[in-house]
Amino acid sequence: MKLVENIKESYTELVHKVSWPTFAELRQSAVLVLIASIILALVVWLMDLCFENLMTFIYGLF
């Protein structure tokens, strides 16, 4: 009985109390996440490139 009551309360909360974002808000958030992911990937790639060059230089000394 408690499980059924919990499911009913969860459904009521999802339908009546949660404010769902509009499609425009979802699209804006998705674009923001995409841009942030690309920037982070570029930063990691640049760090990797610098480290690779540094290690190549150091190994070249020996």
RAMOGI-V323981 format. One record per residue. N is the residue number from 1. RES is the residue in one small letter. SS is DSSP state (~ for helix, > for strand, _ for the rest). OMEGA is omega in whole degrees, 0 to 359 (* if undefined). Layout:
{{N,RES,SS,OMEGA} {N,RES,SS,OMEGA}}
//
This chain:
{{1,m,_,182} {2,k,~,179} {3,l,~,180} {4,v,~,178} {5,e,~,179} {6,n,~,179} {7,i,~,179} {8,k,~,179} {9,e,~,178} {10,s,~,178} {11,y,~,180} {12,t,~,180} {13,e,~,180} {14,l,~,184} {15,v,~,190} {16,h,~,187} {17,k,~,182} {18,v,_,176} {19,s,_,182} {20,w,_,180} {21,p,_,177} {22,t,_,180} {23,f,~,180} {24,a,~,178} {25,e,~,178} {26,l,~,180} {27,r,~,179} {28,q,~,179} {29,s,~,180} {30,a,~,179} {31,v,~,179} {32,l,~,179} {33,v,~,179} {34,l,~,180} {35,i,~,179} {36,a,~,179} {37,s,~,179} {38,i,~,179} {39,i,~,179} {40,l,~,178} {41,a,~,178} {42,l,~,179} {43,v,~,179} {44,v,~,179} {45,w,~,179} {46,l,~,177} {47,m,~,179} {48,d,~,179} {49,l,~,178} {50,c,~,180} {51,f,~,179} {52,e,~,179} {53,n,~,178} {54,l,~,180} {55,m,~,177} {56,t,~,177} {57,f,~,182} {58,i,~,179} {59,y,~,178} {60,g,~,179} {61,l,~,184} {62,f,_,*}}
//
